[in-house]
Amino acid sequence: MEIEGILNEIIYQNEINSYTIAIFETDTEELTIVGYLPFINSGDTLKLTR
């Protein structure tokens, strides 16, 4: 499953290994995403795969 949306807010990001907890918004919902996501910033458009 792929979803596309905008990274609204980074709640936490580990500077050493880029483990990230963030708020991600699609056209229909707002999700909390977690994972190793280096080089991302609030406002970025992402395409994620589950």
N, C-alpha and C positions, 0 to 999 in steps of 0.2 A: 504494500500500500504506500503510495506517495501522497504527501500533502505539501502544499505551497502556501507561504504566507510571510508575514513580517515579524522579525524579532523585536518585540515591544520593549522588553526590559531584561537586563542581566541581573539576576538576584545574587548569584555567587559565581566567581570564576577563580580557580586555583591558578596562580601565576606560574607554577612549576610544570604542571602536567595538563593544563587547560581544561580540567574537569569543570563543567558548567551546568548551572541550574538557571533556566531562563523562562520568560513568558513569551509564548509564540501565538500569534493571532492569524487565523485564516478568515475567509469570508463569512464562515458560519459559526466558528467557535474560538475560544481562547484556551490554550493548552499550556501546561508546565512541561518543559522538555529538560532532559538531563543527558549528559554524555560528554565525551572528549571533543570539544569544538574549538580548536584554535583559530585565531584570526577572524573572529566575528565581533560585531559591534551592534548596539541598539540601532534599529532602523534598517538593518540589512534584510534583504529578501532572500529566503532560503527555500530549498526544496528538500524535504526530509523523507526518508524511507523507514518504515517500521519493519 
